[in-house]
Amino acid sequence: FDGKFDVEKAKKIGDLHKKLQLALQQQNEENISKLSDEILGIDPSDEFAIKIRLYNYEIKNEMEKALEFITELQKKSPDSENLHLMKLNVMDKLQKSREEICAEARKIFEKFKDNPDVLDSLAFMMISQFKFGSCSPALVLEASKRAVDILPTDTKPLKKAYYIATLARAYYNVGKIENAIAEQEKAIPLASGNEFEEKAFKDTLNFYKEALAENKK
């Protein structure tokens, strides 16, 4: 709608995506590198090409190269939130020090502090994907709280429910189980009509309640 979409560019990238997928299926490393480089030359933030390159590095156990690859792409697209989050994920897989991971996570928080989607993704990633103990629970809580606080008023209920559930988990991780229960209870009615999500939120609420009961013994 804003006139920035380039149809010819999109067609070219779409054709290259098909060729890149075929190269991956054939495990043709030369073509994987060549085609992904061609795509990223057109669009340095193309998520499909980036993920395939990262996957290829991972299966070859070359994660240091993956980190170098992401870092170079960031120079071309410094405002790409996906690149920042991908870099953090690669750092975790490389088992970088807690100090390095926390510093990178803090950098993402500060850069995207007005973007609730990035903040929630950051918090959820550190909670659910990272090696236990590799990140600051205080930063996770700070990011998830701010994500909920700055959500637009017209946010869809289910999306809001997920953000609140992340905040509940962040409270649980710092031992504030009663806060976790209070937030989780807010999430459940927002998931009404979505059977799978509503059940999952209720199961988590019951887990928090059982944990609180044990905590008080």
MDTraj code that builds the backbone (N, CA, C; nanometers):
import mdtraj as md
import numpy as np

residues = "PHE ASP GLY LYS PHE ASP VAL GLU LYS ALA LYS LYS ILE GLY ASP LEU HIS LYS LYS LEU GLN LEU ALA LEU GLN GLN GLN ASN GLU GLU ASN ILE SER LYS LEU SER ASP GLU ILE LEU GLY ILE ASP PRO SER ASP GLU PHE ALA ILE LYS ILE ARG LEU TYR ASN TYR GLU ILE LYS ASN GLU MET GLU LYS ALA LEU GLU PHE ILE THR GLU LEU GLN LYS LYS SER PRO ASP SER GLU ASN LEU HIS LEU MET LYS LEU ASN VAL MET ASP LYS LEU GLN LYS SER ARG GLU GLU ILE CYS ALA GLU ALA ARG LYS ILE PHE GLU LYS PHE LYS ASP ASN PRO ASP VAL LEU ASP SER LEU ALA PHE MET MET ILE SER GLN PHE LYS PHE GLY SER CYS SER PRO ALA LEU VAL LEU GLU ALA SER LYS ARG ALA VAL ASP ILE LEU PRO THR ASP THR LYS PRO LEU LYS LYS ALA TYR TYR ILE ALA THR LEU ALA ARG ALA TYR TYR ASN VAL GLY LYS ILE GLU ASN ALA ILE ALA GLU GLN GLU LYS ALA ILE PRO LEU ALA SER GLY ASN GLU PHE GLU GLU LYS ALA PHE LYS ASP THR LEU ASN PHE TYR LYS GLU ALA LEU ALA GLU ASN LYS LYS".split()
xyz = np.array([
    [0.0809, -0.1213, 0.0000],
    [0.0000, 0.0000, 0.0000],
    [0.0844, 0.1265, 0.0000],
    [0.2040, 0.1198, 0.0586],
    [0.2853, 0.2417, 0.0629],
    [0.3730, 0.2562, -0.0615],
    [0.3567, 0.1649, -0.1582],
    [0.4276, 0.1780, -0.2856],
    [0.5699, 0.1265, -0.2856],
    [0.6107, 0.0599, -0.1786],
    [0.7493, 0.0140, -0.1682],
    [0.7692, -0.1291, -0.2187],
    [0.6597, -0.2019, -0.2403],
    [0.6718, -0.3425, -0.2817],
    [0.7144, -0.3501, -0.4281],
    [0.8218, -0.4206, -0.4532],
    [0.8770, -0.4339, -0.5877],
    [0.8381, -0.5718, -0.6421],
    [0.7431, -0.5741, -0.7358],
    [0.6907, -0.7003, -0.7885],
    [0.8001, -0.7816, -0.8580],
    [0.8790, -0.7165, -0.9423],
    [0.9832, -0.7883, -1.0160],
    [1.0886, -0.8460, -0.9220],
    [1.1232, -0.7700, -0.8210],
    [1.2198, -0.8171, -0.7206],
    [1.1631, -0.9388, -0.6466],
    [1.0357, -0.9328, -0.6111],
    [0.9719, -1.0436, -0.5394],
    [0.9672, -1.1695, -0.6257],
    [0.9396, -1.1526, -0.7555],
    [0.9366, -1.2680, -0.8465],
    [1.0748, -1.3324, -0.8563],
    [1.1761, -1.2479, -0.8679],
    [1.3127, -1.2996, -0.8792],
    [1.3533, -1.3767, -0.7544],
    [1.3230, -1.3191, -0.6381],
    [1.3559, -1.3867, -0.5126],
    [1.2765, -1.5163, -0.4993],
    [1.1494, -1.5144, -0.5401],
    [1.0666, -1.6346, -0.5329],
    [1.1244, -1.7487, -0.6150],
    [1.1728, -1.7179, -0.7359],
    [1.2355, -1.8210, -0.8206],
    [1.3634, -1.8733, -0.7566],
    [1.4401, -1.7836, -0.6978],
    [1.5649, -1.8252, -0.6318],
    [1.5368, -1.9096, -0.5080],
    [1.4272, -1.8807, -0.4377],
    [1.3879, -1.9619, -0.3223],
    [1.3664, -2.1075, -0.3628],
    [1.2980, -2.1275, -0.4763],
    [1.2705, -2.2643, -0.5250],
    [1.4005, -2.3375, -0.5562],
    [1.4930, -2.2678, -0.6213],
    [1.6221, -2.3290, -0.6543],
    [1.7030, -2.3594, -0.5287],
    [1.6933, -2.2698, -0.4303],
    [1.7670, -2.2895, -0.3053],
    [1.7120, -2.4094, -0.2287],
    [1.5806, -2.4243, -0.2283],
    [1.5199, -2.5397, -0.1604],
    [1.5661, -2.6698, -0.2249],
    [1.5723, -2.6714, -0.3575],
    [1.6181, -2.7899, -0.4293],
    [1.7647, -2.8188, -0.3967],
    [1.8456, -2.7148, -0.3900],
    [1.9879, -2.7321, -0.3563],
    [2.0041, -2.7914, -0.2171],
    [1.9175, -2.7495, -0.1246],
    [1.9231, -2.8031, 0.0119],
    [1.8848, -2.9506, 0.0126],
    [1.7805, -2.9848, -0.0612],
    [1.7365, -3.1248, -0.0688],
    [1.8463, -3.2137, -0.1279],
    [1.9217, -3.1592, -0.2229],
    [2.0296, -3.2341, -0.2877],
    [2.1615, -3.2254, -0.2109],
    [2.1610, -3.1430, -0.1015],
    [2.2820, -3.1189, -0.0228],
    [2.3978, -3.0703, -0.1106],
    [2.3624, -2.9826, -0.2045],
    [2.4621, -2.9240, -0.2938],
    [2.5150, -2.7964, -0.2292],
    [2.6235, -2.8096, -0.1541],
    [2.6742, -2.6978, -0.0752],
    [2.7165, -2.5789, -0.1603],
    [2.7734, -2.6074, -0.2754],
    [2.8168, -2.4978, -0.3630],
    [2.6968, -2.4128, -0.4062],
    [2.5887, -2.4806, -0.4466],
    [2.4690, -2.4076, -0.4895],
    [2.3980, -2.3398, -0.3732],
    [2.4012, -2.4020, -0.2547],
    [2.3399, -2.3406, -0.1364],
    [2.4060, -2.2057, -0.1092],
    [2.5383, -2.2050, -0.1101],
    [2.6104, -2.0799, -0.0856],
    [2.5872, -1.9786, -0.1972],
    [2.5950, -2.0243, -0.3212],
    [2.5807, -1.9356, -0.4362],
    [2.4414, -1.8727, -0.4408],
    [2.3375, -1.9566, -0.4261],
    [2.1999, -1.9067, -0.4370],
    [2.1619, -1.8181, -0.3188],
    [2.2038, -1.8578, -0.1985],
    [2.1702, -1.7750, -0.0821],
    [2.2416, -1.6409, -0.0897],
    [2.3657, -1.6406, -0.1390],
    [2.4385, -1.5144, -0.1571],
    [2.3669, -1.4255, -0.2591],
    [2.3148, -1.4875, -0.3645],
    [2.2439, -1.4110, -0.4676],
    [2.1164, -1.3489, -0.4101],
    [2.0446, -1.4269, -0.3325],
    [1.9217, -1.3756, -0.2705],
    [1.9539, -1.2626, -0.1741],
    [2.0557, -1.2841, -0.0914],
    [2.0901, -1.1840, 0.0103],
    [2.1537, -1.0593, -0.0517],
    [2.2042, -1.0728, -0.1723],
    [2.2512, -0.9558, -0.2435],
    [2.1357, -0.8662, -0.2853],
    [2.0198, -0.9286, -0.3058],
    [1.8989, -0.8529, -0.3414],
    [1.8303, -0.8020, -0.2154],
    [1.8203, -0.8909, -0.1165],
    [1.7546, -0.8554, 0.0099],
    [1.8348, -0.9148, 0.1261],
    [1.9197, -0.8348, 0.1916],
    [2.0063, -0.8851, 0.2996],
    [1.9309, -0.9403, 0.4204],
    [1.8015, -0.9146, 0.4279],
    [1.7256, -0.9636, 0.5438],
    [1.6311, -1.0782, 0.5067],
    [1.6513, -1.1399, 0.3898],
    [1.5629, -1.2491, 0.3467],
    [1.5733, -1.3671, 0.4438],
    [1.4648, -1.3909, 0.5158],
    [1.4675, -1.4888, 0.6251],
    [1.4874, -1.6312, 0.5747],
    [1.4282, -1.6633, 0.4610],
    [1.4389, -1.7994, 0.4064],
    [1.5840, -1.8343, 0.3752],
    [1.6522, -1.7451, 0.3034],
    [1.7918, -1.7707, 0.2675],
    [1.8808, -1.7775, 0.3909],
    [1.8551, -1.6896, 0.4864],
    [1.9360, -1.6870, 0.6094],
    [1.9203, -1.8175, 0.6868],
    [1.7956, -1.8616, 0.7022],
    [1.7708, -1.9828, 0.7815],
    [1.8324, -2.1062, 0.7166],
    [1.8285, -2.1122, 0.5840],
    [1.8889, -2.2278, 0.5169],
    [2.0404, -2.2273, 0.5342],
    [2.1015, -2.1094, 0.5235],
    [2.2459, -2.1022, 0.5462],
    [2.2814, -2.1411, 0.6892],
    [2.2034, -2.0925, 0.7848],
    [2.2298, -2.1262, 0.9249],
    [2.2119, -2.2757, 0.9494],
    [2.1075, -2.3337, 0.8897],
    [2.0836, -2.4776, 0.9029],
    [2.2016, -2.5561, 0.8459],
    [2.2513, -2.5104, 0.7305],
    [2.3638, -2.5784, 0.6663],
    [2.4895, -2.5702, 0.7517],
    [2.5121, -2.4553, 0.8130],
    [2.6273, -2.4416, 0.9044],
    [2.6107, -2.5342, 1.0251],
    [2.4868, -2.5423, 1.0743],
    [2.4640, -2.6215, 1.1957],
    [2.4868, -2.7699, 1.1708],
    [2.4356, -2.8213, 1.0591],
    [2.4522, -2.9657, 1.0347],
    [2.5989, -3.0008, 1.0085],
    [2.6773, -2.9013, 0.9679],
    [2.8215, -2.9244, 0.9474],
    [2.9027, -2.8885, 1.0716],
    [2.8313, -2.8502, 1.1786],
    [2.8964, -2.8117, 1.3046],
    [2.9944, -2.6965, 1.2830],
    [2.9490, -2.5949, 1.2096],
    [3.0315, -2.4782, 1.1815],
    [2.9621, -2.3516, 1.2325],
    [2.9263, -2.3543, 1.3599],
    [2.8477, -2.2449, 1.4152],
    [2.9263, -2.1144, 1.4294],
    [3.0589, -2.1231, 1.4393],
    [3.1382, -1.9994, 1.4415],
    [3.1248, -1.9273, 1.3073],
    [3.1212, -2.0049, 1.1991],
    [3.1001, -1.9461, 1.0664],
    [2.9595, -1.8855, 1.0585],
    [2.8635, -1.9519, 1.1236],
    [2.7266, -1.9008, 1.1254],
    [2.7216, -1.7648, 1.1946],
    [2.7967, -1.7527, 1.3032],
    [2.8006, -1.6258, 1.3767],
    [2.8646, -1.5159, 1.2917],
    [2.9709, -1.5494, 1.2217],
    [3.0360, -1.4531, 1.1326],
    [2.9404, -1.4107, 1.0210],
    [2.8676, -1.5069, 0.9674],
    [2.7714, -1.4827, 0.8592],
    [2.6635, -1.3839, 0.9040],
    [2.6044, -1.4085, 1.0223],
    [2.4998, -1.3206, 1.0746],
    [2.5555, -1.1812, 1.1036],
    [2.6742, -1.1765, 1.1602],
    [2.7352, -1.0478, 1.1951],
    [2.7587, -0.9623, 1.0706],
    [2.8021, -1.0255, 0.9621],
    [2.8225, -0.9527, 0.8364],
    [2.6902, -0.9013, 0.7801],
    [2.5865, -0.9829, 0.7890],
    [2.4552, -0.9396, 0.7399],
    [2.4023, -0.8209, 0.8195],
    [2.4319, -0.8194, 0.9489],
    [2.3855, -0.7083, 1.0329],
    [2.4440, -0.5749, 0.9898],
    [2.5627, -0.5774, 0.9323],
    [2.6251, -0.4532, 0.8852],
    [2.5441, -0.3938, 0.7700],
    [2.4790, -0.4823, 0.6916],
    [2.3986, -0.4367, 0.5779],
    [2.2551, -0.4020, 0.6197],
    [2.2049, -0.4728, 0.7221],
    [2.0680, -0.4482, 0.7692],
    [2.0680, -0.4340, 0.9215],
    [2.1233, -0.3233, 0.9733],
    [2.1382, -0.3084, 1.1190],
    [2.0066, -0.2985, 1.1957],
    [1.8981, -0.2688, 1.1266],
    [1.7700, -0.2541, 1.1954],
    [1.6809, -0.3770, 1.1845],
    [1.7339, -0.4852, 1.1299],
    [1.6555, -0.6084, 1.1164],
    [1.6460, -0.6805, 1.2509],
    [1.5245, -0.6819, 1.3073],
    [1.5087, -0.7492, 1.4370],
    [1.5353, -0.8988, 1.4272],
    [1.4993, -0.9603, 1.3126],
    [1.5212, -1.1039, 1.2965],
    [1.6695, -1.1388, 1.3029],
    [1.7531, -1.0561, 1.2418],
    [1.8968, -1.0828, 1.2450],
    [1.9507, -1.0750, 1.3875],
    [1.9027, -0.9788, 1.4645],
    [1.9464, -0.9663, 1.6038],
    [1.9083, -1.0901, 1.6848],
    [1.7845, -1.1355, 1.6672],
    [1.7383, -1.2520, 1.7426],
    [1.8088, -1.3799, 1.6965],
    [1.8322, -1.3909, 1.5650],
    [1.9042, -1.5071, 1.5132],
    [2.0471, -1.5118, 1.5668],
    [2.1108, -1.3948, 1.5727],
    [2.2477, -1.3899, 1.6245],
    [2.2520, -1.4362, 1.7693],
    [2.1559, -1.3925, 1.8476],
    [2.1499, -1.4329, 1.9885],
    [2.1314, -1.5837, 1.9993],
    [2.0490, -1.6393, 1.9127],
    [2.0247, -1.7832, 1.9131],
    [2.1516, -1.8603, 1.8774],
    [2.2253, -1.8115, 1.7791],
    [2.3519, -1.8755, 1.7408],
    [2.4519, -1.8684, 1.8557],
    [2.4565, -1.7555, 1.9248],
    [2.5472, -1.7409, 2.0391],
    [2.5157, -1.8424, 2.1474],
    [2.3867, -1.8676, 2.1690],
    [2.3472, -1.9670, 2.2693],
    [2.3914, -2.1071, 2.2267],
    [2.3739, -2.1386, 2.0980],
    [2.4143, -2.2707, 2.0487],
    [2.5651, -2.2899, 2.0578],
    [2.6378, -2.1791, 2.0461],
    [2.7836, -2.1856, 2.0605],
    [2.8269, -2.1885, 2.2065],
    [2.7275, -2.1768, 2.2958],
    [2.7525, -2.1747, 2.4404],
    [2.8509, -2.0636, 2.4770],
    [2.8233, -1.9459, 2.4210],
    [2.9018, -1.8294, 2.4596],
    [2.8791, -1.8020, 2.6077],
    [2.9643, -1.7223, 2.6658],
    [2.9554, -1.6975, 2.8097],
    [2.8246, -1.6265, 2.8441],
    [2.7839, -1.6427, 2.9680],
    [2.6613, -1.5776, 3.0158],
    [2.6712, -1.4259, 2.9989],
    [2.7890, -1.3725, 3.0227],
    [2.8092, -1.2280, 3.0123],
    [2.7885, -1.1802, 2.8681],
    [2.8413, -1.2567, 2.7714],
    [2.8264, -1.2198, 2.6305],
    [2.6803, -1.2266, 2.5867],
    [2.6121, -1.3341, 2.6271],
    [2.4717, -1.3511, 2.5882],
    [2.3845, -1.2435, 2.6515],
    [2.4082, -1.2151, 2.7787],
    [2.3297, -1.1115, 2.8466],
    [2.3543, -0.9740, 2.7845],
    [2.4794, -0.9471, 2.7468],
    [2.5118, -0.8182, 2.6854],
    [2.4419, -0.8031, 2.5506],
    [2.4397, -0.9112, 2.4725],
    [2.3724, -0.9064, 2.3421],
    [2.2213, -0.8924, 2.3597],
    [2.1651, -0.9636, 2.4574],
    [2.0220, -0.9539, 2.4843],
    [1.9842, -0.8138, 2.5300],
    [2.0681, -0.7537, 2.6129],
    [2.0433, -0.6168, 2.6592],
    [2.0485, -0.5186, 2.5422],
    [2.1410, -0.5421, 2.4504],
    [2.1526, -0.4566, 2.3314],
    [2.0224, -0.4627, 2.2497],
    [1.9680, -0.5837, 2.2354],
    [1.8421, -0.5997, 2.1611],
    [1.7290, -0.5287, 2.2336],
    [1.7257, -0.5443, 2.3665],
    [1.6216, -0.4784, 2.4454],
    [1.6250, -0.3281, 2.4248],
    [1.7411, -0.2694, 2.4329],
    [1.7538, -0.1239, 2.4209],
    [1.7203, -0.0761, 2.2798],
    [1.7616, -0.1511, 2.1798],
    [1.7390, -0.1100, 2.0404],
    [1.5911, -0.1189, 2.0025],
    [1.5222, -0.2204, 2.0569],
    [1.3830, -0.2443, 2.0171],
    [1.2873, -0.2276, 2.1349],
    [1.3192, -0.1372, 2.2265],
    [1.2394, -0.1228, 2.3483],
    [1.0982, -0.0714, 2.3236],
    [1.0703, -0.0227, 2.2029],
    [0.9355, 0.0225, 2.1706],
    [0.8641, -0.0726, 2.0752],
    [0.9194, -0.1918, 2.0595],
    [0.8613, -0.2923, 1.9711],
    [0.8181, -0.4130, 2.0547],
    [0.6885, -0.4242, 2.0876],
    [0.6445, -0.5338, 2.1757],
    [0.6686, -0.6723, 2.1179],
    [0.6621, -0.6855, 1.9845],
    [0.6831, -0.8164, 1.9226],
    [0.8261, -0.8658, 1.9448],
    [0.9222, -0.7775, 1.9272],
    [1.0621, -0.8159, 1.9479],
    [1.0878, -0.8473, 2.0957],
    [1.0329, -0.7644, 2.1843],
    [1.0554, -0.7849, 2.3276],
    [0.9963, -0.9180, 2.3747],
    [0.8759, -0.9509, 2.3265],
    [0.8148, -1.0787, 2.3653],
    [0.8955, -1.1950, 2.3079],
    [0.9378, -1.1820, 2.1820],
    [1.0187, -1.2882, 2.1208],
    [1.1490, -1.3071, 2.1965],
    [1.2100, -1.1963, 2.2367],
    [1.3345, -1.2019, 2.3131],
    [1.3138, -1.2750, 2.4452],
    [1.2099, -1.2370, 2.5178],
    [1.1825, -1.2996, 2.6474],
    [1.1501, -1.4476, 2.6306],
    [1.0629, -1.4794, 2.5349],
    [1.0220, -1.6185, 2.5155],
    [1.1398, -1.7050, 2.4721],
    [1.2245, -1.6512, 2.3856],
    [1.3429, -1.7251, 2.3406],
    [1.4333, -1.7588, 2.4591],
    [1.4580, -1.6605, 2.5457],
    [1.5465, -1.6840, 2.6591],
    [1.4853, -1.7810, 2.7599],
    [1.3517, -1.7796, 2.7706],
    [1.2837, -1.8700, 2.8628],
    [1.2820, -2.0130, 2.8110],
    [1.2458, -2.0295, 2.6845],
    [1.2113, -2.1629, 2.6348],
    [1.3194, -2.2319, 2.5517],
    [1.4140, -2.1560, 2.4960],
    [1.5100, -2.2170, 2.4039],
    [1.6524, -2.2215, 2.4566],
    [1.6880, -2.1272, 2.5400],
    [1.8275, -2.1171, 2.5811],
    [1.8643, -2.2175, 2.6893],
    [1.9926, -2.2498, 2.6918],
    [2.0457, -2.3353, 2.7972],
    [2.0147, -2.2719, 2.9321],
    [1.9682, -2.3522, 3.0253],
    [1.9281, -2.3011, 3.1559],
    [2.0444, -2.2284, 3.2228],
    [2.0153, -2.1084, 3.2720],
    [2.1160, -2.0300, 3.3421],
    [2.1997, -1.9406, 3.2530],
    [2.1709, -1.9426, 3.1214],
    [2.2558, -1.8657, 3.0297],
    [2.2115, -1.7214, 3.0124],
    [2.0998, -1.6846, 3.0742],
    [2.0541, -1.5460, 3.0589],
    [1.9985, -1.4941, 3.1911],
    [1.9790, -1.3645, 3.1971],
    [1.9343, -1.3001, 3.3202],
    [1.7829, -1.3097, 3.3370],
    [1.7333, -1.3700, 3.4455],
    [1.5883, -1.3747, 3.4675],
    [1.5286, -1.2360, 3.4867],
    [1.6114, -1.1427, 3.5373],
    [1.5641, -1.0049, 3.5548],
    [1.5392, -0.9389, 3.4197],
    [1.6271, -0.9645, 3.3223],
    [1.6099, -0.9078, 3.1891],
    [1.4890, -0.9698, 3.1194],
    [1.4693, -1.0988, 3.1373],
    [1.3518, -1.1660, 3.0798],
    [1.2246, -1.1013, 3.1329],
    [1.2202, -1.0795, 3.2636],
    [1.1024, -1.0179, 3.3252],
    [1.0836, -0.8748, 3.2752],
    [1.1916, -0.8010, 3.2667],
    [1.1842, -0.6624, 3.2198],
    [1.1304, -0.6563, 3.0764],
    [1.1809, -0.7440, 2.9908],
    [1.1381, -0.7445, 2.8504],
    [0.9924, -0.7850, 2.8357],
    [0.9511, -0.8885, 2.9088],
    [0.8127, -0.9356, 2.8959],
    [0.7133, -0.8361, 2.9554],
    [0.7514, -0.7721, 3.0652],
    [0.6635, -0.6700, 3.1242],
    [0.6443, -0.5534, 3.0289],
    [0.7534, -0.5083, 2.9692],
    [0.7413, -0.3949, 2.8778],
    [0.6614, -0.4340, 2.7522],
    [0.6809, -0.5557, 2.7041],
    [0.6061, -0.6014, 2.5865],
    [0.4561, -0.5925, 2.6113],
    [0.4124, -0.6379, 2.7279],
    [0.2698, -0.6324, 2.7631],
    [0.2246, -0.4877, 2.7806],
    [0.3067, -0.4074, 2.8459],
    [0.2696, -0.2682, 2.8748],
    [0.2497, -0.1847, 2.7489],
    [0.3291, -0.2117, 2.6438],
    [0.3221, -0.1262, 2.5251],
    [0.2439, -0.1894, 2.4102],
    [0.1766, -0.3010, 2.4366],
    [0.0922, -0.3600, 2.3324],
    [-0.0150, -0.2605, 2.2895],
    [-0.0380, -0.2450, 2.1604],
    [-0.1447, -0.1552, 2.1149],
    [-0.2809, -0.2004, 2.1678],
    [-0.3693, -0.1058, 2.1889],
    [-0.5017, -0.1377, 2.2450],
    [-0.5842, -0.2266, 2.1524],
    [-0.5547, -0.2234, 2.0213],
    [-0.6329, -0.3040, 1.9269],
    [-0.5706, -0.4415, 1.9005],
    [-0.4751, -0.4826, 1.9841],
    [-0.4136, -0.6146, 1.9693],
    [-0.5185, -0.7244, 1.9836],
    [-0.5107, -0.8247, 1.8981],
    [-0.6069, -0.9352, 1.9040],
    [-0.5936, -1.0096, 2.0373],
    [-0.7073, -1.0526, 2.0942],
    [-0.7057, -1.1163, 2.2268],
    [-0.6084, -1.2335, 2.2398],
    [-0.6040, -1.3223, 2.1394],
    [-0.5173, -1.4400, 2.1519],
    [-0.3702, -1.4003, 2.1550],
    [-0.3340, -1.3040, 2.0733],
    [-0.1952, -1.2567, 2.0742],
    [-0.1620, -1.1969, 2.2107],
    [-0.2530, -1.1169, 2.2633],
    [-0.2318, -1.0572, 2.3951],
    [-0.2178, -1.1662, 2.5009],
    [-0.2973, -1.2730, 2.4864],
    [-0.2914, -1.3844, 2.5816],
    [-0.1528, -1.4469, 2.5837],
    [-0.0946, -1.4651, 2.4668],
    [0.0394, -1.5236, 2.4595],
    [0.1438, -1.4340, 2.5270],
    [0.1319, -1.3031, 2.5062],
    [0.2269, -1.2107, 2.5674],
    [0.2147, -1.2137, 2.7195],
    [0.0902, -1.2189, 2.7676],
    [0.0669, -1.2239, 2.9128],
    [0.1185, -1.3561, 2.9694],
    [0.1007, -1.4647, 2.8936],
    [0.1510, -1.5951, 2.9387],
    [0.3034, -1.5952, 2.9481],
    [0.3694, -1.5243, 2.8576],
    [0.5153, -1.5104, 2.8669],
    [0.5537, -1.4372, 2.9945],
    [0.4780, -1.3312, 3.0237],
    [0.5045, -1.2552, 3.1470],
    [0.4827, -1.3432, 3.2701],
    [0.3783, -1.4243, 3.2682],
    [0.3521, -1.5147, 3.3807],
    [0.4707, -1.6094, 3.4017],
    [0.5216, -1.6614, 3.2921],
    [0.6367, -1.7526, 3.3018],
    [0.7598, -1.6794, 3.3556],
    [0.7767, -1.5547, 3.3146],
    [0.8904, -1.4756, 3.3630],
    [0.8798, -1.4532, 3.5135],
    [0.7581, -1.4262, 3.5616],
    [0.7377, -1.4120, 3.7063],
    [0.7682, -1.5434, 3.7781],
    [0.7231, -1.6540, 3.7207],
    [0.7487, -1.7850, 3.7815],
    [0.8992, -1.8106, 3.7931],
    [0.9734, -1.7720, 3.6891],
    [1.1174, -1.7978, 3.6872],
    [1.1937, -1.7208, 3.7947],
    [1.1375, -1.6084, 3.8410],
    [1.2053, -1.5338, 3.9477],
    [1.1441, -1.5642, 4.0845],
    [1.0567, -1.6638, 4.0902],
    [1.0011, -1.7067, 4.2180],
    [0.8774, -1.6317, 4.2632],
    [0.8239, -1.5447, 4.1773],
    [0.7022, -1.4704, 4.2119],
    [0.5811, -1.5477, 4.1592],
    [0.5521, -1.6593, 4.2273],
    [0.4517, -1.7522, 4.1761],
    [0.3104, -1.6934, 4.1825],
    [0.2831, -1.6162, 4.2838],
    [0.1505, -1.5549, 4.2929],
    [0.1282, -1.4559, 4.1783],
    [0.2311, -1.3831, 4.1417],
    [0.2218, -1.2935, 4.0258],
    [0.2006, -1.3743, 3.8977],
    [0.2692, -1.4882, 3.8890],
    [0.2549, -1.5744, 3.7712],
    [0.1112, -1.6231, 3.7578],
    [0.0526, -1.6627, 3.8705],
    [-0.0858, -1.7097, 3.8698],
    [-0.1807, -1.5981, 3.8271],
    [-0.1594, -1.4789, 3.8816],
    [-0.2461, -1.3651, 3.8497],
    [-0.2417, -1.3327, 3.7001],
    [-0.1222, -1.3357, 3.6417],
    [-0.1094, -1.3053, 3.4987],
    [-0.1692, -1.4167, 3.4135],
    [-0.1438, -1.5415, 3.4528],
    [-0.1964, -1.6549, 3.3755],
    [-0.3489, -1.6547, 3.3758],
    [-0.4071, -1.6147, 3.4868],
    [-0.5532, -1.6063, 3.4949],
    [-0.6088, -1.5000, 3.4002],
    [-0.5305, -1.3970, 3.3730],
    [-0.5720, -1.2947, 3.2765],
    [-0.5680, -1.3489, 3.1334],
    [-0.4740, -1.4388, 3.1085],
    [-0.4549, -1.4896, 2.9726],
    [-0.5669, -1.5834, 2.9285],
    [-0.6183, -1.6629, 3.0217],
    [-0.7146, -1.7674, 2.9851],
    [-0.8399, -1.7136, 2.9159],
    [-0.9111, -1.6134, 2.9705],
    [-1.0311, -1.5650, 2.9011],
    [-1.0007, -1.5031, 2.7648],
    [-0.8802, -1.4538, 2.7463],
    [-0.8425, -1.3960, 2.6174],
    [-0.8260, -1.5036, 2.5104],
    [-0.8092, -1.6283, 2.5540],
    [-0.7945, -1.7401, 2.4600],
    [-0.9263, -1.8124, 2.4376],
    [-1.0336, -1.7587, 2.4913],
    [-1.1652, -1.8210, 2.4784],
    [-1.2010, -1.8420, 2.3309],
    [-1.2479, -1.9631, 2.3007],
    [-1.2830, -1.9961, 2.1628],
    [-1.1702, -2.0634, 2.0873],
    [-1.0524, -2.0677, 2.1476],
    [-0.9370, -2.1369, 2.0886],
    [-0.9043, -2.2554, 2.1797],
    [-0.9646, -2.3678, 2.1501],
    [-0.9644, -2.4831, 2.2409],
    [-0.8251, -2.5277, 2.2829],
    [-0.7340, -2.5415, 2.1869],
    [-0.6004, -2.5925, 2.2184],
    [-0.5257, -2.4956, 2.3096],
    [-0.5271, -2.3659, 2.2726],
    [-0.4542, -2.2658, 2.3512],
    [-0.5148, -2.2497, 2.4901],
    [-0.6476, -2.2488, 2.4965],
    [-0.7134, -2.2302, 2.6258],
    [-0.6780, -2.3444, 2.7211],
    [-0.6782, -2.4666, 2.6697],
    [-0.6423, -2.5820, 2.7528],
    [-0.4968, -2.5720, 2.7998],
    [-0.4081, -2.5323, 2.7074],
    [-0.2662, -2.5207, 2.7430],
    [-0.2463, -2.4148, 2.8515],
    [-0.3160, -2.3021, 2.8405],
    [-0.3045, -2.1965, 2.9407],
    [-0.3581, -2.2441, 3.0758],
    [-0.4674, -2.3209, 3.0744],
    [-0.5246, -2.3723, 3.1993],
    [-0.4308, -2.4740, 3.2640],
    [-0.3706, -2.5597, 3.1824],
    [-0.2753, -2.6578, 3.2354],
    [-0.1575, -2.5872, 3.3024],
    [-0.1095, -2.4807, 3.2395],
    [0.0016, -2.4048, 3.2968],
    [-0.0394, -2.3376, 3.4274],
    [-0.1616, -2.2855, 3.4301],
    [-0.2127, -2.2234, 3.5530],
    [-0.2157, -2.3257, 3.6660],
    [-0.2634, -2.4454, 3.6377],
    [-0.2669, -2.5499, 3.7405],
    [-0.1271, -2.5849, 3.7886],
    [-0.0314, -2.5838, 3.6963],
    [0.1085, -2.6102, 3.7339],
    [0.1573, -2.5040, 3.8312],
    [0.1300, -2.3778, 3.8012],
    [0.1721, -2.2690, 3.8903],
    [0.1070, -2.2824, 4.0277],
    [-0.0203, -2.3195, 4.0301],
    [-0.0917, -2.3332, 4.1575],
    [-0.0335, -2.4466, 4.2404],
    [0.0003, -2.5578, 4.1746],
    [0.0622, -2.6699, 4.2466],
    [0.1994, -2.6290, 4.2996],
    [0.2736, -2.5537, 4.2178],
    [0.4061, -2.5076, 4.2607],
    [0.3943, -2.4164, 4.3823],
    [0.2928, -2.3308, 4.3832],
    [0.2720, -2.2392, 4.4964],
    [0.2381, -2.3185, 4.6217],
    [0.1536, -2.4213, 4.6067],
    [0.1167, -2.5048, 4.7209],
    [0.2386, -2.5716, 4.7824],
    [0.3275, -2.6218, 4.6950],
    [0.4492, -2.6845, 4.7439],
    [0.5414, -2.5815, 4.8101],
    [0.5408, -2.4625, 4.7534],
    [0.6249, -2.3541, 4.8048],
    [0.5870, -2.3151, 4.9468],
    [0.4592, -2.3290, 4.9781],
    [0.4091, -2.2842, 5.1079],
    [0.4177, -2.3931, 5.2154],
    [0.4585, -2.5137, 5.1787],
    [0.4657, -2.6218, 5.2769],
    [0.5815, -2.5982, 5.3744],
])
top = md.Topology()
chain = top.add_chain()
for i, resn in enumerate(residues, 1):
    res = top.add_residue(resn, chain, resSeq=i)
    for name in ("N", "CA", "C"):
        top.add_atom(name, md.element.get_by_symbol(name[0]), res)
traj = md.Trajectory(xyz[None], top)
